[in-house]
Structures are given as structure tokens and as C-alpha cells.
């Protein structure tokens, strides 16, 4: 479970950080990682990431369930 959490955070950090070989992505563009839900990332981990990352997303249906389960 820990590795799955680190995977999404690591990808987000890599996308939003400037590197010598690439420019950084905007946060909005980096949040397109949502498209990888169920493909590259565990779907429940993606939902949790969005719930904790974005206050607006936290108000959407499903985030209370995420918080109550502790994921």
C-alpha cells in the first residue's frame, strides 16, 4: 500500500518539478494523472490523492468515505 501511495506522489512531483531535460508542468496539467486511475495507479489511491490535494475535490461525493476509511 505504501508503495502505491508513493508512486502517485512521486509522479506528481516529477511532473511539476523543473528538470534539466524538461520544463515543469502546471498543477492543472499534472492532475491529468487522474486519467491513469485503474491503469497505472490504484483507483482508491487516486481518489484519496485528489481528496487530500484539492479542497474543492474534497467537497465532492466520495471524499467523506475516503476520510472515514483512512485511505
N, C-alpha and C positions, 0 to 999 in steps of 0.2 A: 504494500500500500504506500509506504513512504517513497519508494522509487517512482511510483506513478505520479505522486504529488510533485516531486522534484522535477520530473520530466516536463510537465506543463509550465512550471515556473521558469525552468532553465530555457525553454524555447522562447517564452515571452521575453525574458531578459536578453537573450541573444538577438531577437528581432528588434528590440527597442534600444539596443546599445550600438553606438558607432564603432565600427571596426576599421582597421587599415584598408581592408578589401571591400567594404560596403558602407553605405550610409545607414543611419538608424531609420527604422520605420516609425511612423506616428503610432500613438497608442491605439487610435481607432483602427488603423490598418493591422496592427499586431493582434487585435482582438478577433481578427478573422480566423484565429485558431479554433474558434467555435465550429468551423466547418470540418475540423478533424475529429469531432466528437464521434466516438464509436469506430473510428478508423485507426487513428494514431494514438488517441487519448481515451481513457476510460470515461464514458459518458457522465457518471456521477461526479468524477473529479472535475470535469469541465464545468458542470453546473455549480459546484462548490466554488471553483475559482471565480466565476462570474459573480456569484452572490457576495463573496467577500471583497472582490475587487471593485465592483461598481455599486454605489449606493442605490442608483435607480434600478438596477437589476435586482437588488436585494428586496425591493418593494414588490417585485413581480411574484406571481404564484409559484410556489415550489421552494423558495428560499427559506421559509419557516421550517419546512420539512428537513431541509439540509442542516439548518442550525440545530434542530432538535435531535438529529441523529449524530451530530458531531463530526460529520464528514467534512 
